[in-house]
Amino acid sequence: MEKTKFDGLYEYMGYVIYNGGSKHEWDVEPIHWDIKAVERFKSQSESHKTLAKAKKWIKENADLVREKDYL
């Protein structure tokens, strides 16, 4: 993981936000979901350019994204 001003994982509204690569992009994944659902979610989601954009995406979509849709 690339060193950035923001290191580590952030928990926000039932999701974890992390910097998963060298592009300084932020990935989002649900907490407490079945691992298969998380992997399917990750394969269909996009990275976010900033931590603030990742939080905004969660705030706007947290109620729309359901685990059963990815099982």
C-alpha positions in Angstrom: 0.0 0.0 0.0 1.4 3.4 -0.9 2.2 5.8 1.9 -0.3 8.8 1.9 -1.2 11.5 4.2 -4.1 9.3 5.3 -3.0 5.8 6.3 -5.1 2.9 7.4 -8.7 1.9 7.2 -11.7 4.1 7.9 -15.0 2.8 9.0 -18.0 4.9 7.9 -21.7 4.0 8.0 -21.2 0.3 7.9 -18.4 0.4 5.2 -14.7 0.4 5.3 -12.7 2.9 3.1 -9.1 2.1 2.3 -6.3 3.2 0.0 -5.7 -0.1 -1.8 -3.0 0.8 -4.3 -0.4 3.1 -5.7 -2.9 5.3 -7.6 -4.0 7.1 -4.4 -7.5 6.0 -5.0 -9.9 5.0 -2.3 -11.9 1.7 -2.3 -15.1 1.1 -0.4 -16.5 -2.2 0.8 -19.3 -3.2 3.2 -18.5 -4.5 6.7 -20.2 -7.6 8.0 -21.3 -9.0 4.6 -20.7 -12.5 3.4 -17.3 -12.7 1.7 -18.8 -13.8 -1.7 -21.1 -10.7 -1.6 -18.2 -8.5 -0.8 -16.1 -9.9 -3.7 -19.0 -9.4 -6.1 -19.6 -5.9 -4.8 -15.8 -5.0 -5.2 -15.7 -6.3 -8.8 -18.6 -4.0 -9.8 -17.6 -0.9 -7.8 -15.2 1.9 -8.8 -12.4 3.5 -6.9 -12.8 7.1 -5.7 -10.2 9.8 -6.3 -10.5 11.3 -2.7 -11.5 10.1 0.7 -14.3 12.8 0.7 -15.7 11.4 -2.5 -15.7 7.9 -1.1 -17.6 9.1 2.0 -20.1 11.0 -0.3 -20.7 7.9 -2.3 -21.4 5.9 0.9 -23.7 8.6 2.2 -25.7 8.7 -1.1 -25.8 4.9 -1.7 -25.7 3.1 1.7 -29.4 2.6 1.8 -29.6 1.4 -1.9 -26.9 -1.3 -1.8 -28.0 -4.5 -0.2 -26.1 -7.7 0.5 -28.8 -10.0 -1.0 -28.3 -8.3 -4.4 -24.8 -9.6 -4.5 -25.3 -13.2 -3.3 
